[in-house]
Amino acid sequence: MSLRKSHIGEGKYAVGYFEINLSEFEKAWNTMYSWLSESGYQPREASPYEIYHNDYKQHPEEKFIMEICIPVKPL
């Protein structure tokens, strides 16, 4: 296993928790950006990222348990 350090910038983030199959990643990201358009926030100039909480191969339904994090700022 290879580990990598990243710097997470300060500020607000929209965070969505998902349990999804490999085929549902696009839908999860679209859900997050749809929510943003209704929330009073917009993406800010920083990279969004995903945090994984499991090894999908060890999940009984081979699902990814993960969070999508999008840096945001008010509209």
PDB file of N, H, CA, C and O in Angstrom:
ATOM      1  N   MET A   1       0.845  -1.160   0.000  1.00  0.00           N
ATOM      2  CA  MET A   1       0.000   0.000   0.000  1.00  0.00           C
ATOM      3  C   MET A   1       0.896   1.231   0.000  1.00  0.00           C
ATOM      4  O   MET A   1       1.916   1.270   0.688  1.00  0.00           O
ATOM      5  N   SER A   2       0.513   2.211  -0.761  1.00  0.00           N
ATOM      6  H   SER A   2      -0.315   2.178  -1.320  1.00  0.00           H
ATOM      7  CA  SER A   2       1.250   3.464  -0.838  1.00  0.00           C
ATOM      8  C   SER A   2       0.414   4.561  -0.187  1.00  0.00           C
ATOM      9  O   SER A   2      -0.765   4.719  -0.503  1.00  0.00           O
ATOM     10  N   LEU A   3       1.016   5.305   0.707  1.00  0.00           N
ATOM     11  H   LEU A   3       1.974   5.177   0.963  1.00  0.00           H
ATOM     12  CA  LEU A   3       0.321   6.405   1.364  1.00  0.00           C
ATOM     13  C   LEU A   3       0.892   7.715   0.862  1.00  0.00           C
ATOM     14  O   LEU A   3       2.084   7.828   0.578  1.00  0.00           O
ATOM     15  N   ARG A   4       0.017   8.699   0.759  1.00  0.00           N
ATOM     16  H   ARG A   4      -0.952   8.607   0.989  1.00  0.00           H
ATOM     17  CA  ARG A   4       0.429   9.998   0.262  1.00  0.00           C
ATOM     18  C   ARG A   4      -0.131  11.070   1.174  1.00  0.00           C
ATOM     19  O   ARG A   4      -1.294  10.993   1.571  1.00  0.00           O
ATOM     20  N   LYS A   5       0.660  12.058   1.511  1.00  0.00           N
ATOM     21  H   LYS A   5       1.605  12.120   1.189  1.00  0.00           H
ATOM     22  CA  LYS A   5       0.211  13.180   2.324  1.00  0.00           C
ATOM     23  C   LYS A   5      -0.312  14.271   1.416  1.00  0.00           C
ATOM     24  O   LYS A   5       0.262  14.549   0.363  1.00  0.00           O
ATOM     25  N   SER A   6      -1.411  14.890   1.833  1.00  0.00           N
ATOM     26  H   SER A   6      -1.877  14.664   2.688  1.00  0.00           H
ATOM     27  CA  SER A   6      -1.974  16.017   1.104  1.00  0.00           C
ATOM     28  C   SER A   6      -2.274  17.132   2.080  1.00  0.00           C
ATOM     29  O   SER A   6      -2.535  16.887   3.258  1.00  0.00           O
ATOM     30  N   HIS A   7      -2.236  18.342   1.593  1.00  0.00           N
ATOM     31  H   HIS A   7      -2.023  18.541   0.636  1.00  0.00           H
ATOM     32  CA  HIS A   7      -2.628  19.482   2.416  1.00  0.00           C
ATOM     33  C   HIS A   7      -4.057  19.853   2.052  1.00  0.00           C
ATOM     34  O   HIS A   7      -4.362  20.126   0.891  1.00  0.00           O
ATOM     35  N   ILE A   8      -4.922  19.860   3.042  1.00  0.00           N
ATOM     36  H   ILE A   8      -4.675  19.638   3.985  1.00  0.00           H
ATOM     37  CA  ILE A   8      -6.313  20.277   2.852  1.00  0.00           C
ATOM     38  C   ILE A   8      -6.390  21.735   3.272  1.00  0.00           C
ATOM     39  O   ILE A   8      -6.071  22.081   4.409  1.00  0.00           O
ATOM     40  N   GLY A   9      -6.813  22.583   2.351  1.00  0.00           N
ATOM     41  H   GLY A   9      -7.072  22.302   1.427  1.00  0.00           H
ATOM     42  CA  GLY A   9      -6.882  24.007   2.640  1.00  0.00           C
ATOM     43  C   GLY A   9      -7.988  24.353   3.621  1.00  0.00           C
ATOM     44  O   GLY A   9      -8.909  23.569   3.852  1.00  0.00           O
ATOM     45  N   GLU A  10      -7.877  25.534   4.186  1.00  0.00           N
ATOM     46  H   GLU A  10      -7.129  26.171   3.998  1.00  0.00           H
ATOM     47  CA  GLU A  10      -8.894  26.018   5.107  1.00  0.00           C
ATOM     48  C   GLU A  10     -10.131  26.432   4.339  1.00  0.00           C
ATOM     49  O   GLU A  10     -10.084  26.617   3.123  1.00  0.00           O
ATOM     50  N   GLY A  11     -11.225  26.577   5.039  1.00  0.00           N
ATOM     51  H   GLY A  11     -11.264  26.427   6.027  1.00  0.00           H
ATOM     52  CA  GLY A  11     -12.458  27.041   4.432  1.00  0.00           C
ATOM     53  C   GLY A  11     -13.576  26.041   4.600  1.00  0.00           C
ATOM     54  O   GLY A  11     -13.425  25.017   5.266  1.00  0.00           O
ATOM     55  N   LYS A  12     -14.701  26.354   3.988  1.00  0.00           N
ATOM     56  H   LYS A  12     -14.825  27.186   3.447  1.00  0.00           H
ATOM     57  CA  LYS A  12     -15.885  25.499   4.072  1.00  0.00           C
ATOM     58  C   LYS A  12     -15.874  24.477   2.943  1.00  0.00           C
ATOM     59  O   LYS A  12     -15.378  24.723   1.843  1.00  0.00           O
ATOM     60  N   TYR A  13     -16.446  23.313   3.269  1.00  0.00           N
ATOM     61  H   TYR A  13     -16.848  23.113   4.162  1.00  0.00           H
ATOM     62  CA  TYR A  13     -16.574  22.233   2.300  1.00  0.00           C
ATOM     63  C   TYR A  13     -17.987  21.682   2.345  1.00  0.00           C
ATOM     64  O   TYR A  13     -18.576  21.563   3.420  1.00  0.00           O
ATOM     65  N   ALA A  14     -18.529  21.350   1.193  1.00  0.00           N
ATOM     66  H   ALA A  14     -18.050  21.447   0.320  1.00  0.00           H
ATOM     67  CA  ALA A  14     -19.747  20.549   1.125  1.00  0.00           C
ATOM     68  C   ALA A  14     -19.272  19.099   1.151  1.00  0.00           C
ATOM     69  O   ALA A  14     -18.407  18.712   0.366  1.00  0.00           O
ATOM     70  N   VAL A  15     -19.838  18.300   2.053  1.00  0.00           N
ATOM     71  H   VAL A  15     -20.541  18.615   2.691  1.00  0.00           H
ATOM     72  CA  VAL A  15     -19.403  16.913   2.205  1.00  0.00           C
ATOM     73  C   VAL A  15     -20.621  16.007   2.071  1.00  0.00           C
ATOM     74  O   VAL A  15     -21.615  16.172   2.777  1.00  0.00           O
ATOM     75  N   GLY A  16     -20.527  15.053   1.159  1.00  0.00           N
ATOM     76  H   GLY A  16     -19.720  14.918   0.585  1.00  0.00           H
ATOM     77  CA  GLY A  16     -21.591  14.072   0.971  1.00  0.00           C
ATOM     78  C   GLY A  16     -21.064  12.682   1.272  1.00  0.00           C
ATOM     79  O   GLY A  16     -19.970  12.319   0.840  1.00  0.00           O
ATOM     80  N   TYR A  17     -21.837  11.907   2.008  1.00  0.00           N
ATOM     81  H   TYR A  17     -22.726  12.202   2.359  1.00  0.00           H
ATOM     82  CA  TYR A  17     -21.475  10.532   2.381  1.00  0.00           C
ATOM     83  C   TYR A  17     -22.227   9.580   1.465  1.00  0.00           C
ATOM     84  O   TYR A  17     -23.437   9.716   1.283  1.00  0.00           O
ATOM     85  N   PHE A  18     -21.514   8.615   0.886  1.00  0.00           N
ATOM     86  H   PHE A  18     -20.531   8.504   1.034  1.00  0.00           H
ATOM     87  CA  PHE A  18     -22.124   7.694  -0.070  1.00  0.00           C
ATOM     88  C   PHE A  18     -21.665   6.257   0.169  1.00  0.00           C
ATOM     89  O   PHE A  18     -20.532   6.018   0.588  1.00  0.00           O
ATOM     90  N   GLU A  19     -22.549   5.316  -0.099  1.00  0.00           N
ATOM     91  H   GLU A  19     -23.469   5.510  -0.439  1.00  0.00           H
ATOM     92  CA  GLU A  19     -22.226   3.892  -0.219  1.00  0.00           C
ATOM     93  C   GLU A  19     -22.663   3.515  -1.623  1.00  0.00           C
ATOM     94  O   GLU A  19     -23.856   3.368  -1.888  1.00  0.00           O
ATOM     95  N   ILE A  20     -21.696   3.356  -2.527  1.00  0.00           N
ATOM     96  H   ILE A  20     -20.727   3.475  -2.311  1.00  0.00           H
ATOM     97  CA  ILE A  20     -22.015   3.226  -3.941  1.00  0.00           C
ATOM     98  C   ILE A  20     -21.222   2.113  -4.620  1.00  0.00           C
ATOM     99  O   ILE A  20     -20.166   1.689  -4.150  1.00  0.00           O
ATOM    100  N   ASN A  21     -21.777   1.657  -5.748  1.00  0.00           N
ATOM    101  H   ASN A  21     -22.635   2.001  -6.129  1.00  0.00           H
ATOM    102  CA  ASN A  21     -21.077   0.725  -6.630  1.00  0.00           C
ATOM    103  C   ASN A  21     -20.193   1.535  -7.576  1.00  0.00           C
ATOM    104  O   ASN A  21     -20.339   2.752  -7.691  1.00  0.00           O
ATOM    105  N   LEU A  22     -19.291   0.855  -8.236  1.00  0.00           N
ATOM    106  H   LEU A  22     -19.172  -0.133  -8.142  1.00  0.00           H
ATOM    107  CA  LEU A  22     -18.389   1.511  -9.177  1.00  0.00           C
ATOM    108  C   LEU A  22     -19.160   2.306 -10.237  1.00  0.00           C
ATOM    109  O   LEU A  22     -18.705   3.368 -10.662  1.00  0.00           O
ATOM    110  N   SER A  23     -20.300   1.809 -10.658  1.00  0.00           N
ATOM    111  H   SER A  23     -20.670   0.946 -10.313  1.00  0.00           H
ATOM    112  CA  SER A  23     -21.083   2.467 -11.708  1.00  0.00           C
ATOM    113  C   SER A  23     -21.823   3.712 -11.223  1.00  0.00           C
ATOM    114  O   SER A  23     -22.426   4.416 -12.034  1.00  0.00           O
ATOM    115  N   GLU A  24     -21.791   3.999  -9.923  1.00  0.00           N
ATOM    116  H   GLU A  24     -21.301   3.427  -9.265  1.00  0.00           H
ATOM    117  CA  GLU A  24     -22.569   5.117  -9.376  1.00  0.00           C
ATOM    118  C   GLU A  24     -21.740   6.359  -9.032  1.00  0.00           C
ATOM    119  O   GLU A  24     -22.279   7.314  -8.471  1.00  0.00           O
ATOM    120  N   PHE A  25     -20.455   6.366  -9.353  1.00  0.00           N
ATOM    121  H   PHE A  25     -20.017   5.591  -9.809  1.00  0.00           H
ATOM    122  CA  PHE A  25     -19.618   7.524  -9.027  1.00  0.00           C
ATOM    123  C   PHE A  25     -20.102   8.798  -9.718  1.00  0.00           C
ATOM    124  O   PHE A  25     -20.200   9.847  -9.082  1.00  0.00           O
ATOM    125  N   GLU A  26     -20.400   8.716 -10.997  1.00  0.00           N
ATOM    126  H   GLU A  26     -20.320   7.864 -11.514  1.00  0.00           H
ATOM    127  CA  GLU A  26     -20.854   9.904 -11.726  1.00  0.00           C
ATOM    128  C   GLU A  26     -22.136  10.455 -11.112  1.00  0.00           C
ATOM    129  O   GLU A  26     -22.280  11.667 -10.952  1.00  0.00           O
ATOM    130  N   LYS A  27     -23.057   9.577 -10.771  1.00  0.00           N
ATOM    131  H   LYS A  27     -22.940   8.592 -10.901  1.00  0.00           H
ATOM    132  CA  LYS A  27     -24.320  10.004 -10.151  1.00  0.00           C
ATOM    133  C   LYS A  27     -24.057  10.686  -8.805  1.00  0.00           C
ATOM    134  O   LYS A  27     -24.694  11.693  -8.494  1.00  0.00           O
ATOM    135  N   ALA A  28     -23.133  10.157  -8.008  1.00  0.00           N
ATOM    136  H   ALA A  28     -22.616   9.339  -8.261  1.00  0.00           H
ATOM    137  CA  ALA A  28     -22.813  10.752  -6.710  1.00  0.00           C
ATOM    138  C   ALA A  28     -22.247  12.162  -6.892  1.00  0.00           C
ATOM    139  O   ALA A  28     -22.660  13.089  -6.196  1.00  0.00           O
ATOM    140  N   TRP A  29     -21.309  12.328  -7.817  1.00  0.00           N
ATOM    141  H   TRP A  29     -20.973  11.575  -8.383  1.00  0.00           H
ATOM    142  CA  TRP A  29     -20.749  13.660  -8.061  1.00  0.00           C
ATOM    143  C   TRP A  29     -21.818  14.610  -8.587  1.00  0.00           C
ATOM    144  O   TRP A  29     -21.868  15.767  -8.170  1.00  0.00           O
ATOM    145  N   ASN A  30     -22.668  14.146  -9.489  1.00  0.00           N
ATOM    146  H   ASN A  30     -22.627  13.206  -9.828  1.00  0.00           H
ATOM    147  CA  ASN A  30     -23.751  14.992 -10.005  1.00  0.00           C
ATOM    148  C   ASN A  30     -24.708  15.403  -8.890  1.00  0.00           C
ATOM    149  O   ASN A  30     -25.199  16.532  -8.873  1.00  0.00           O
ATOM    150  N   THR A  31     -24.972  14.489  -7.961  1.00  0.00           N
ATOM    151  H   THR A  31     -24.574  13.572  -7.974  1.00  0.00           H
ATOM    152  CA  THR A  31     -25.826  14.805  -6.806  1.00  0.00           C
ATOM    153  C   THR A  31     -25.222  15.936  -5.992  1.00  0.00           C
ATOM    154  O   THR A  31     -25.929  16.861  -5.592  1.00  0.00           O
ATOM    155  N   MET A  32     -23.927  15.869  -5.744  1.00  0.00           N
ATOM    156  H   MET A  32     -23.353  15.117  -6.069  1.00  0.00           H
ATOM    157  CA  MET A  32     -23.266  16.922  -4.966  1.00  0.00           C
ATOM    158  C   MET A  32     -23.355  18.274  -5.664  1.00  0.00           C
ATOM    159  O   MET A  32     -23.683  19.274  -5.026  1.00  0.00           O
ATOM    160  N   TYR A  33     -23.067  18.322  -6.963  1.00  0.00           N
ATOM    161  H   TYR A  33     -22.801  17.509  -7.482  1.00  0.00           H
ATOM    162  CA  TYR A  33     -23.095  19.599  -7.670  1.00  0.00           C
ATOM    163  C   TYR A  33     -24.524  20.112  -7.848  1.00  0.00           C
ATOM    164  O   TYR A  33     -24.735  21.324  -7.878  1.00  0.00           O
ATOM    165  N   SER A  34     -25.500  19.227  -7.967  1.00  0.00           N
ATOM    166  H   SER A  34     -25.329  18.242  -7.942  1.00  0.00           H
ATOM    167  CA  SER A  34     -26.909  19.657  -8.008  1.00  0.00           C
ATOM    168  C   SER A  34     -27.293  20.298  -6.692  1.00  0.00           C
ATOM    169  O   SER A  34     -27.957  21.334  -6.672  1.00  0.00           O
ATOM    170  N   TRP A  35     -26.876  19.686  -5.587  1.00  0.00           N
ATOM    171  H   TRP A  35     -26.336  18.844  -5.603  1.00  0.00           H
ATOM    172  CA  TRP A  35     -27.176  20.244  -4.275  1.00  0.00           C
ATOM    173  C   TRP A  35     -26.565  21.635  -4.138  1.00  0.00           C
ATOM    174  O   TRP A  35     -27.202  22.549  -3.614  1.00  0.00           O
ATOM    175  N   LEU A  36     -25.332  21.793  -4.611  1.00  0.00           N
ATOM    176  H   LEU A  36     -24.815  21.051  -5.037  1.00  0.00           H
ATOM    177  CA  LEU A  36     -24.679  23.101  -4.519  1.00  0.00           C
ATOM    178  C   LEU A  36     -25.492  24.185  -5.201  1.00  0.00           C
ATOM    179  O   LEU A  36     -25.601  25.294  -4.676  1.00  0.00           O
ATOM    180  N   SER A  37     -26.060  23.891  -6.351  1.00  0.00           N
ATOM    181  H   SER A  37     -25.971  22.991  -6.777  1.00  0.00           H
ATOM    182  CA  SER A  37     -26.811  24.904  -7.093  1.00  0.00           C
ATOM    183  C   SER A  37     -28.046  25.365  -6.328  1.00  0.00           C
ATOM    184  O   SER A  37     -28.561  26.451  -6.597  1.00  0.00           O
ATOM    185  N   GLU A  38     -28.535  24.563  -5.379  1.00  0.00           N
ATOM    186  H   GLU A  38     -28.117  23.681  -5.160  1.00  0.00           H
ATOM    187  CA  GLU A  38     -29.715  24.913  -4.582  1.00  0.00           C
ATOM    188  C   GLU A  38     -29.361  25.413  -3.185  1.00  0.00           C
ATOM    189  O   GLU A  38     -30.250  25.868  -2.465  1.00  0.00           O
ATOM    190  N   SER A  39     -28.100  25.345  -2.778  1.00  0.00           N
ATOM    191  H   SER A  39     -27.378  24.976  -3.363  1.00  0.00           H
ATOM    192  CA  SER A  39     -27.716  25.537  -1.390  1.00  0.00           C
ATOM    193  C   SER A  39     -27.319  26.953  -0.997  1.00  0.00           C
ATOM    194  O   SER A  39     -27.238  27.260   0.193  1.00  0.00           O
ATOM    195  N   GLY A  40     -27.072  27.815  -1.967  1.00  0.00           N
ATOM    196  H   GLY A  40     -27.137  27.565  -2.933  1.00  0.00           H
ATOM    197  CA  GLY A  40     -26.546  29.130  -1.647  1.00  0.00           C
ATOM    198  C   GLY A  40     -25.027  29.161  -1.662  1.00  0.00           C
ATOM    199  O   GLY A  40     -24.424  30.162  -1.275  1.00  0.00           O
ATOM    200  N   TYR A  41     -24.402  28.076  -2.102  1.00  0.00           N
ATOM    201  H   TYR A  41     -24.892  27.262  -2.416  1.00  0.00           H
ATOM    202  CA  TYR A  41     -22.948  27.999  -2.206  1.00  0.00           C
ATOM    203  C   TYR A  41     -22.558  27.696  -3.639  1.00  0.00           C
ATOM    204  O   TYR A  41     -23.369  27.246  -4.448  1.00  0.00           O
ATOM    205  N   GLN A  42     -21.306  27.952  -3.926  1.00  0.00           N
ATOM    206  H   GLN A  42     -20.646  28.317  -3.269  1.00  0.00           H
ATOM    207  CA  GLN A  42     -20.727  27.607  -5.224  1.00  0.00           C
ATOM    208  C   GLN A  42     -19.328  27.055  -4.991  1.00  0.00           C
ATOM    209  O   GLN A  42     -18.713  27.347  -3.966  1.00  0.00           O
ATOM    210  N   PRO A  43     -18.819  26.267  -5.923  1.00  0.00           N
ATOM    211  CA  PRO A  43     -17.458  25.752  -5.761  1.00  0.00           C
ATOM    212  C   PRO A  43     -16.465  26.911  -5.734  1.00  0.00           C
ATOM    213  O   PRO A  43     -16.634  27.899  -6.448  1.00  0.00           O
ATOM    214  N   ARG A  44     -15.435  26.783  -4.910  1.00  0.00           N
ATOM    215  H   ARG A  44     -15.298  25.980  -4.330  1.00  0.00           H
ATOM    216  CA  ARG A  44     -14.374  27.784  -4.926  1.00  0.00           C
ATOM    217  C   ARG A  44     -13.154  27.209  -5.635  1.00  0.00           C
ATOM    218  O   ARG A  44     -13.118  26.023  -5.962  1.00  0.00           O
ATOM    219  N   GLU A  45     -12.168  28.048  -5.866  1.00  0.00           N
ATOM    220  H   GLU A  45     -12.198  29.011  -5.600  1.00  0.00           H
ATOM    221  CA  GLU A  45     -10.966  27.678  -6.611  1.00  0.00           C
ATOM    222  C   GLU A  45     -10.050  26.783  -5.771  1.00  0.00           C
ATOM    223  O   GLU A  45      -9.014  27.227  -5.275  1.00  0.00           O
ATOM    224  N   ALA A  46     -10.437  25.556  -5.625  1.00  0.00           N
ATOM    225  H   ALA A  46     -11.278  25.195  -6.028  1.00  0.00           H
ATOM    226  CA  ALA A  46      -9.640  24.538  -4.938  1.00  0.00           C
ATOM    227  C   ALA A  46     -10.131  23.186  -5.445  1.00  0.00           C
ATOM    228  O   ALA A  46     -11.261  23.072  -5.919  1.00  0.00           O
ATOM    229  N   SER A  47      -9.308  22.187  -5.349  1.00  0.00           N
ATOM    230  H   SER A  47      -8.390  22.279  -4.964  1.00  0.00           H
ATOM    231  CA  SER A  47      -9.650  20.873  -5.890  1.00  0.00           C
ATOM    232  C   SER A  47     -10.598  20.109  -4.976  1.00  0.00           C
ATOM    233  O   SER A  47     -10.365  20.024  -3.770  1.00  0.00           O
ATOM    234  N   PRO A  48     -11.672  19.550  -5.544  1.00  0.00           N
ATOM    235  CA  PRO A  48     -12.509  18.631  -4.766  1.00  0.00           C
ATOM    236  C   PRO A  48     -11.771  17.306  -4.603  1.00  0.00           C
ATOM    237  O   PRO A  48     -10.809  17.030  -5.319  1.00  0.00           O
ATOM    238  N   TYR A  49     -12.224  16.497  -3.662  1.00  0.00           N
ATOM    239  H   TYR A  49     -13.006  16.722  -3.080  1.00  0.00           H
ATOM    240  CA  TYR A  49     -11.551  15.216  -3.447  1.00  0.00           C
ATOM    241  C   TYR A  49     -12.520  14.205  -2.843  1.00  0.00           C
ATOM    242  O   TYR A  49     -13.622  14.547  -2.415  1.00  0.00           O
ATOM    243  N   GLU A  50     -12.081  12.966  -2.821  1.00  0.00           N
ATOM    244  H   GLU A  50     -11.185  12.688  -3.168  1.00  0.00           H
ATOM    245  CA  GLU A  50     -12.843  11.855  -2.244  1.00  0.00           C
ATOM    246  C   GLU A  50     -12.052  11.265  -1.088  1.00  0.00           C
ATOM    247  O   GLU A  50     -10.823  11.207  -1.129  1.00  0.00           O
ATOM    248  N   ILE A  51     -12.772  10.823  -0.046  1.00  0.00           N
ATOM    249  H   ILE A  51     -13.770  10.869  -0.012  1.00  0.00           H
ATOM    250  CA  ILE A  51     -12.172  10.103   1.077  1.00  0.00           C
ATOM    251  C   ILE A  51     -12.835   8.731   1.122  1.00  0.00           C
ATOM    252  O   ILE A  51     -14.060   8.626   1.170  1.00  0.00           O
ATOM    253  N   TYR A  52     -12.024   7.693   1.106  1.00  0.00           N
ATOM    254  H   TYR A  52     -11.028   7.779   1.067  1.00  0.00           H
ATOM    255  CA  TYR A  52     -12.542   6.320   1.137  1.00  0.00           C
ATOM    256  C   TYR A  52     -12.421   5.758   2.548  1.00  0.00           C
ATOM    257  O   TYR A  52     -11.398   5.921   3.213  1.00  0.00           O
ATOM    258  N   HIS A  53     -13.490   5.091   2.991  1.00  0.00           N
ATOM    259  H   HIS A  53     -14.321   4.959   2.451  1.00  0.00           H
ATOM    260  CA  HIS A  53     -13.532   4.557   4.351  1.00  0.00           C
ATOM    261  C   HIS A  53     -13.470   3.033   4.399  1.00  0.00           C
ATOM    262  O   HIS A  53     -13.563   2.444   5.476  1.00  0.00           O
ATOM    263  N   ASN A  54     -13.316   2.398   3.255  1.00  0.00           N
ATOM    264  H   ASN A  54     -13.240   2.877   2.380  1.00  0.00           H
ATOM    265  CA  ASN A  54     -13.255   0.939   3.243  1.00  0.00           C
ATOM    266  C   ASN A  54     -12.522   0.438   2.006  1.00  0.00           C
ATOM    267  O   ASN A  54     -12.180   1.201   1.103  1.00  0.00           O
ATOM    268  N   ASP A  55     -12.296  -0.859   1.998  1.00  0.00           N
ATOM    269  H   ASP A  55     -12.574  -1.479   2.731  1.00  0.00           H
ATOM    270  CA  ASP A  55     -11.823  -1.557   0.807  1.00  0.00           C
ATOM    271  C   ASP A  55     -13.072  -2.209   0.215  1.00  0.00           C
ATOM    272  O   ASP A  55     -13.620  -3.146   0.795  1.00  0.00           O
ATOM    273  N   TYR A  56     -13.516  -1.715  -0.930  1.00  0.00           N
ATOM    274  H   TYR A  56     -13.071  -0.954  -1.400  1.00  0.00           H
ATOM    275  CA  TYR A  56     -14.770  -2.194  -1.502  1.00  0.00           C
ATOM    276  C   TYR A  56     -14.785  -3.717  -1.701  1.00  0.00           C
ATOM    277  O   TYR A  56     -15.855  -4.326  -1.693  1.00  0.00           O
ATOM    278  N   LYS A  57     -13.628  -4.325  -1.875  1.00  0.00           N
ATOM    279  H   LYS A  57     -12.760  -3.829  -1.880  1.00  0.00           H
ATOM    280  CA  LYS A  57     -13.566  -5.782  -2.074  1.00  0.00           C
ATOM    281  C   LYS A  57     -13.956  -6.538  -0.802  1.00  0.00           C
ATOM    282  O   LYS A  57     -14.301  -7.718  -0.864  1.00  0.00           O
ATOM    283  N   GLN A  58     -13.903  -5.869   0.339  1.00  0.00           N
ATOM    284  H   GLN A  58     -13.622  -4.911   0.389  1.00  0.00           H
ATOM    285  CA  GLN A  58     -14.271  -6.514   1.595  1.00  0.00           C
ATOM    286  C   GLN A  58     -15.718  -6.196   1.997  1.00  0.00           C
ATOM    287  O   GLN A  58     -16.211  -6.724   2.994  1.00  0.00           O
ATOM    288  N   HIS A  59     -16.388  -5.353   1.242  1.00  0.00           N
ATOM    289  H   HIS A  59     -15.987  -4.924   0.432  1.00  0.00           H
ATOM    290  CA  HIS A  59     -17.798  -5.036   1.498  1.00  0.00           C
ATOM    291  C   HIS A  59     -18.644  -6.171   0.929  1.00  0.00           C
ATOM    292  O   HIS A  59     -18.358  -6.650  -0.169  1.00  0.00           O
ATOM    293  N   PRO A  60     -19.685  -6.617   1.651  1.00  0.00           N
ATOM    294  CA  PRO A  60     -20.501  -7.751   1.162  1.00  0.00           C
ATOM    295  C   PRO A  60     -21.124  -7.512  -0.212  1.00  0.00           C
ATOM    296  O   PRO A  60     -21.368  -8.463  -0.954  1.00  0.00           O
ATOM    297  N   GLU A  61     -21.383  -6.250  -0.556  1.00  0.00           N
ATOM    298  H   GLU A  61     -21.184  -5.477   0.047  1.00  0.00           H
ATOM    299  CA  GLU A  61     -21.973  -5.925  -1.860  1.00  0.00           C
ATOM    300  C   GLU A  61     -20.964  -5.214  -2.767  1.00  0.00           C
ATOM    301  O   GLU A  61     -21.345  -4.629  -3.781  1.00  0.00           O
ATOM    302  N   GLU A  62     -19.683  -5.263  -2.404  1.00  0.00           N
ATOM    303  H   GLU A  62     -19.373  -5.738  -1.580  1.00  0.00           H
ATOM    304  CA  GLU A  62     -18.604  -4.595  -3.136  1.00  0.00           C
ATOM    305  C   GLU A  62     -18.925  -3.118  -3.370  1.00  0.00           C
ATOM    306  O   GLU A  62     -18.791  -2.609  -4.483  1.00  0.00           O
ATOM    307  N   LYS A  63     -19.349  -2.445  -2.308  1.00  0.00           N
ATOM    308  H   LYS A  63     -19.458  -2.859  -1.404  1.00  0.00           H
ATOM    309  CA  LYS A  63     -19.643  -1.014  -2.381  1.00  0.00           C
ATOM    310  C   LYS A  63     -18.509  -0.215  -1.772  1.00  0.00           C
ATOM    311  O   LYS A  63     -17.830  -0.655  -0.844  1.00  0.00           O
ATOM    312  N   PHE A  64     -18.327   0.970  -2.322  1.00  0.00           N
ATOM    313  H   PHE A  64     -18.878   1.328  -3.075  1.00  0.00           H
ATOM    314  CA  PHE A  64     -17.383   1.936  -1.781  1.00  0.00           C
ATOM    315  C   PHE A  64     -18.118   2.751  -0.724  1.00  0.00           C
ATOM    316  O   PHE A  64     -19.212   3.255  -0.980  1.00  0.00           O
ATOM    317  N   ILE A  65     -17.531   2.884   0.452  1.00  0.00           N
ATOM    318  H   ILE A  65     -16.643   2.475   0.660  1.00  0.00           H
ATOM    319  CA  ILE A  65     -18.047   3.788   1.477  1.00  0.00           C
ATOM    320  C   ILE A  65     -17.116   4.986   1.440  1.00  0.00           C
ATOM    321  O   ILE A  65     -15.931   4.878   1.759  1.00  0.00           O
ATOM    322  N   MET A  66     -17.666   6.135   1.046  1.00  0.00           N
ATOM    323  H   MET A  66     -18.628   6.223   0.787  1.00  0.00           H
ATOM    324  CA  MET A  66     -16.793   7.271   0.782  1.00  0.00           C
ATOM    325  C   MET A  66     -17.509   8.592   0.970  1.00  0.00           C
ATOM    326  O   MET A  66     -18.735   8.659   1.057  1.00  0.00           O
ATOM    327  N   GLU A  67     -16.698   9.647   1.030  1.00  0.00           N
ATOM    328  H   GLU A  67     -15.702   9.592   0.960  1.00  0.00           H
ATOM    329  CA  GLU A  67     -17.211  11.001   1.096  1.00  0.00           C
ATOM    330  C   GLU A  67     -16.667  11.789  -0.082  1.00  0.00           C
ATOM    331  O   GLU A  67     -15.514  11.626  -0.483  1.00  0.00           O
ATOM    332  N   ILE A  68     -17.508  12.637  -0.623  1.00  0.00           N
ATOM    333  H   ILE A  68     -18.445  12.769  -0.298  1.00  0.00           H
ATOM    334  CA  ILE A  68     -17.090  13.590  -1.642  1.00  0.00           C
ATOM    335  C   ILE A  68     -17.023  14.945  -0.954  1.00  0.00           C
ATOM    336  O   ILE A  68     -17.975  15.364  -0.295  1.00  0.00           O
ATOM    337  N   CYS A  69     -15.898  15.623  -1.110  1.00  0.00           N
ATOM    338  H   CYS A  69     -15.125  15.282  -1.645  1.00  0.00           H
ATOM    339  CA  CYS A  69     -15.673  16.920  -0.452  1.00  0.00           C
ATOM    340  C   CYS A  69     -15.412  17.984  -1.513  1.00  0.00           C
ATOM    341  O   CYS A  69     -14.470  17.874  -2.298  1.00  0.00           O
ATOM    342  N   ILE A  70     -16.250  19.007  -1.526  1.00  0.00           N
ATOM    343  H   ILE A  70     -17.015  19.097  -0.888  1.00  0.00           H
ATOM    344  CA  ILE A  70     -16.113  20.081  -2.499  1.00  0.00           C
ATOM    345  C   ILE A  70     -15.890  21.396  -1.755  1.00  0.00           C
ATOM    346  O   ILE A  70     -16.735  21.791  -0.952  1.00  0.00           O
ATOM    347  N   PRO A  71     -14.781  22.079  -1.999  1.00  0.00           N
ATOM    348  CA  PRO A  71     -14.560  23.388  -1.384  1.00  0.00           C
ATOM    349  C   PRO A  71     -15.606  24.373  -1.893  1.00  0.00           C
ATOM    350  O   PRO A  71     -15.849  24.446  -3.097  1.00  0.00           O
ATOM    351  N   VAL A  72     -16.228  25.132  -0.989  1.00  0.00           N
ATOM    352  H   VAL A  72     -16.030  25.073  -0.011  1.00  0.00           H
ATOM    353  CA  VAL A  72     -17.314  26.039  -1.376  1.00  0.00           C
ATOM    354  C   VAL A  72     -17.108  27.441  -0.817  1.00  0.00           C
ATOM    355  O   VAL A  72     -16.339  27.670   0.117  1.00  0.00           O
ATOM    356  N   LYS A  73     -17.848  28.380  -1.447  1.00  0.00           N
ATOM    357  H   LYS A  73     -18.473  28.194  -2.205  1.00  0.00           H
ATOM    358  CA  LYS A  73     -17.935  29.762  -0.976  1.00  0.00           C
ATOM    359  C   LYS A  73     -19.379  30.214  -1.219  1.00  0.00           C
ATOM    360  O   LYS A  73     -20.072  29.640  -2.060  1.00  0.00           O
ATOM    361  N   PRO A  74     -19.835  31.234  -0.492  1.00  0.00           N
ATOM    362  CA  PRO A  74     -21.206  31.722  -0.697  1.00  0.00           C
ATOM    363  C   PRO A  74     -21.387  32.266  -2.107  1.00  0.00           C
ATOM    364  O   PRO A  74     -20.433  32.724  -2.735  1.00  0.00           O
ATOM    365  N   LEU A  75     -22.620  32.211  -2.596  1.00  0.00           N
ATOM    366  H   LEU A  75     -23.396  31.839  -2.086  1.00  0.00           H
ATOM    367  CA  LEU A  75     -22.935  32.789  -3.916  1.00  0.00           C
ATOM    368  C   LEU A  75     -22.742  34.283  -3.906  1.00  0.00           C
ATOM    369  O   LEU A  75     -22.958  34.940  -4.924  1.00  0.00           O
TER     370      LEU A  75
END
